[in-house]
Amino acid sequence: MGDAGSEPIFANAPAMREAVDVARRVGPARSTVLVTGETGTGKELVAALVHASSPRRGGPFVEVNCAAVPDTLLESELFGHERGAFTGAEQRRRGRFEQASGGTLLLDEIGELSLATQAKLLRVLQDQAFHRLGGTSLLRTDARIVAATNRDLEACVAEGAFRRDLYYRLAVVPIHVPPLRERPQDLMPLAEHFRARFAQELERDVRCFSPGAIDRLRSHAWPGNVRELRNAIERAVLLCEEPRIDAEDLSLERSGLREADAGFRLELPDGGVSLDAIERRAVQLALERAGYVQKDAAHLLGVSRRKLNYAVRRMGITHPTWRRNRSRSDGDT
């Protein structure tokens, strides 16, 4: 097991062990590193391990998600700007390169950069210097660069979507993070780590996995990789009613979040909120979306109908349709 700051890296699988070993060996150098791998594999943890293994470990580790910042704002995000550089620039702002001085700058999702921004980044990497947007002073940078992407940059180069010279600048030391399906030795250690972590964070008495849950975990393809596993365990810890996680608590029969469900957001008030209130709100939202048909609401929540019925009774949630049908069996409610 490696360590990248506060989050451990499990590397029992040979391919993952190789990635960790390379990250540690290259740490003391200043060479640029390109970390590749599918979404959710933990590329940022490997990048953090490069930083933690370097003499710069006491300096800042600064991350910027190149896909999350509009291209029109990315130059300011990376290089900063002077007051009055553009409308709304009311004061000078230090960019990520300045913030990472003496440390490491992680350029995540580097494959999403436009060709124009790629050209500007290449110039900075070549000259180790840049100007703030709207500025005239030449600023030096000594930030160590680690880039990460889920794209095949060599294919992007062949298609003309990524600069060949920038690719070679970044890929001095390539590190590939394997998908979770190729790391069977790491699956259960990761699952146990997340179970213990979320049981503590959510204050739930969840102590282990049932044999059926372990079988379900091992048979799932994990297209979302470690991120999908983490989310599945968090959901199971939150919703399970026993001290152990059963197969049905994992709700892995669905391969991922449906487009219709992607709009769900949870807002946390400044004063906090109780876990019971969060659970009640989730149940109410699912019931409303399912037209108060408990069978369909249970499917949306990824729990059994029995568990949803128990939660509904415990919370005292009622609906006129249920009262009209009270004299019958549950039927399809």
Secondary structure, DSSP 8 states (H G I E B T S, - for coil): -EEETTEEE---SHHHHHHHHHHHHHTTS---EEEE--TTS-HHHHHHHHHHTSTTTTS-EEEEETTTS-HHHHHHHHHEE-TTSSTT--S-EE-HHHHTTTSEEEEETGGG--HHHHHHHHHHHHHSEE--BT--S-EE---EEEEEESS-HHHHHHHTSS-HHHHHHHTTEEEE---GGG-HHHHHHHHHHHHHHHHHHTT----EE-HHHHHHHHH---TTHHHHHHHHHHHHHHH--SSEE-HHHH--SS-S--GGGTT------TT---HHHHHHHHHHHHHHHTTT-HHHHHHHHTS-HHHHHHHHHHHT---HHHHHTTTS--TT-
